[in-house]
Amino acid sequence: MTERPAQRTPNRQLAALIAEAGFSNAGLARRVDQLGLEHGLDLRYDKTSVTRWLRGQQPRGTTPALIAEVFTRRLGRRLTAQDLGLDACAPVYAGLEFAGAPEEAVDIVSGLWRKDSGSHAELRKIAFTAAGLVVPSRDWLIGRADDKVARGEQPARVPAQGRPVLPRQRGQAERAHGQRVTGGDIAALRSVGELFRTLDDRYGGGHARQALVRYLEHECEPMLRGTYGEQTGRRLFAAAADLTRLAGWTSYDIAAHGLAQRYFVQALRLSQAAADRAYGSFVLITMSRQAVYLGHGREAVQLARVAQQGVGTTAPPVVQALLHAVEARGHGVLGEVRACTASLVRAERALEAARPGDEVPHWARFFDEAQLADEFGHCHRDLQQFRAAAQHAERSLQLRAPSYARSRLFCRVVLASARLGLGELDQACTLGAEAAGAAAEMRSVRAVEYVRDFERRLEPYKDAAPVRGYRDKVAALL
């Protein structure tokens, strides 16, 4: 890597942080190289490179941002290139920052929307990083709602002669400060969210994801940069958080995992501006679900626990049940039987405590007996408790509405895997073929991967007649 000519002033800021982090020069270089690999960069720095930086040389490209991220991970606080005495550059981790103020949060998330709505295919190839979960979840947990989110509000003018301000004059002032956001605007955002959520449940995240991102760019961003008071502003940030989380969820469903992670972090920050602690917990357990899917069980458990700690015991029973069930999924991936069972019991008791007429947030209404049975089924499958897995998966399928097509597909694969674990090969293959047929009708990488996972489980039985029949049925589907 070529460097800029050496400066005369030693970089004391970098030296102080190296000492604080306890890095050797070689250790810092190695970590920068490893972080670069996560982004497809072959950097090959060494201890001599670090010595040059300490003498005042400025690394080129995105390397200053990579170095800053290495220290952020180590020290547990967000650091920028400038904090290290290095030149500013476009952050390689753009989107994982937990903004310090609402205005900064709008800048970050709107930049993400604009990049994603264009032809930036590389954005969808960014790698997921488990270490990138630490700082945002911690900042959310210890943070509090922003003191002020109102934007562009002008104090009422009192005319010198006592004459009222004409409506035309007020309109000119409003336009000078951007679009005035109304309750109708926010209701429209909520309605759009329900529409895209329905499409996602039925047809997969890839079906209308790009349309959602363009809507965020062209409709939601102008609102966030518009004019609104405190109450309207909180509601606006809440709606924007919900749509941003959904953009992350649909990205996750098409296996754009690094992009999804960035959407989730920004949804978490927007929820803080909305002063909606409970919704922030929902974003965190969404992140936990992604971690489970990618095999990061320990991080999944930590995220679920941060969510629980963040809302305390004030959340409705349905929300408490959801938080405990997602923690159980993390324990299941780790094979922690006792911890998994304990979390499932807590989830079950919380759901039993719910009463008709309880006020439940709109985003938690999907969590019912069918969903809890689904969580039980997944956990017991991961723990290789196949009889219990089959019982719960069957119950979930009996209770689950047809509109949750993708969830039903996942549950059917869990049931197929459980039947296979019980030695019921014919039934397992029949269920697996049904799931494969459903996956072929969706634009969901997760759906296909569920089926592929089942097929890997079939490998020891590949010469059996039911398996050959299964392969003949699905060969042309996926």
C-alpha positions, 0 to 999 in steps of 0.5 A, a space after each residue: 500500500 502506498 502512503 502519503 509523504 511523512 509529516 513532521 509531527 508524530 501522531 501522539 493521539 494514535 500512540 496514546 490509543 495504542 497504549 490504552 488498547 494494549 496493542 503492539 504495532 504488529 497486533 494493530 496491523 494484524 487487526 487492520 488486515 483482518 478487518 479489511 478482509 471482511 470487506 474484500 480488501 487485501 491490505 497486508 500492513 505490518 508493524 513497520 506500517 504502524 511505525 510510519 503512522 506513528 511518525 505522522 504518515 497518513 494511510 490512504 483510502 478507507 484505512 483510517 476508518 478501518 483503524 478507527 473501527 479496530 479501536 472502537 471494537 477494542 475500547 467499546 466506544 465509537 472513535 473516528 479517524 480524526 480521534 486517532 489523529 488521522 485524516 477523515 475519509 468515507 467510513 468503511 462501516 457507514 451505517 453501523 454508526 449510532 448517531 449522536 443526534 437526530 440530525 446525524 441519524 437522518 443523514 446516515 439513514 438517508 444516505 443508506 436509502 439513497 445508496 441502496 435505491 441505486 445500482 449499488 450491487 456492492 452494498 448488498 455484498 457487504 459482510 455481516 460483522 458480529 463485532 459491529 453489534 456491540 457499540 450500537 446495542 450498548 449505546 441504546 441501552 445506556 442512552 436516553 431519548 433525544 431532548 428535542 426532535 422538533 425541526 423548523 418550527 418558527 415562533 408565532 409572530 405578533 404583528 406590530 399593529 395587531 393585525 393577524 398574519 395572513 395565511 399566504 405569509 405563513 405558507 411562505 415561511 413553512 416552505 422556507 423550512 421544508 415540508 410541514 409534516 401532518 398526522 396524515 403523512 404519518 398515517 400514510 407511512 404506517 399504512 405503507 408499512 402494513 402493505 409491505 409487511 403483508 407482501 413480505 410475509 406472503 411472497 418473501 423479502 425480495 418481492 418488493 424490497 426495492 420499492 420500499 427502499 425507494 419509498 423511504 428515499 423519496 417520501 420518508 426522507 423529505 418528511 424527516 427533513 421537513 418541519 414538525 413539532 415535538 409530538 409529531 416529530 416523535 411519531 414521525 421518527 417512530 414510523 421511520 424506524 418501523 419502515 427502516 427495520 422492515 427494509 433491514 428485514 427484507 434485506 436479511 431475507 435475501 441474504 444481504 446480511 451486512 446491509 440488513 445489519 446497517 438498517 437494523 442499527 439505524 432503526 434502533 437509533 431512530 427508535 431512540 429519537 422516537 422515545 420508543 424504548 419498547 420498539 428499540 427492544 423489538 429492533 434488537 431482537 430482530 438483530 438477535 434473530 439474524 445472529 441466530 440464523 448466521 450461527 452467532 448464538 452468543 451474540 444472539 443471547 446478548 442482544 435479547 438480554 439487552 432488549 429485556 434489560 432496556 424495557 425492564 418489566 414495564 412492557 406488556 406480557 406479549 412483548 415480554 414473551 417475545 423477548 424471552 422466546 428470542 433469547 431461547 433461540 440463541 441458547 438453542 443454537 448454542 446447545 444450552 438445554 437448561 438455559 433454552 428451556 428456562 427462557 421458553 418457560 418464561 416466554 410461555 408464562 408471559 404469554 399466558 399472563 396476557 389478557 384480552 384487551 391488553 394494549 399490545 404494540 402493533 409490531 408485537 401482535 403477530 406473537 401468539 400461540 402459533 408463533 410461540 409453538 413455532 419458537 418451541 419447535 425451532 429450539 427443540 429441533 436445534 437441541 435434537 429433541 425431535 419428538 417435542 419439535 414435531 409436536 410444537 411444529 404441528 401445533 404451530 401449523 394448525 394455528 398459523 394463518 395462511 397469510 404467514 406463508 413464509 413462516 409456515 414454510 419454515 415451520 414445515 421444514 422444522 417438522 420435516 427435520 423432526 420427522 427425519 430425526 425420528 426415523 420417519 423418512 417417508 413423512 419427512 420427504 413429503 413435508 420437505 417437498 411441500 416446503 420446496 414447492 412453497 419456496 419456489 413461489 417466493 423470492 426469499 433466500 432464507 426459504 431456499 436455505 431452509 430447504 437446503 438445510 433439510 436436504 443436507 440432513 437427508 444426505 445420509 439417506 441419499 440412496 433410500 427410495 423416499 429420498 430419490 423420490 424427493 429429489 425427483 420432485 424438487 429438482 426443477 423447483 429450486 
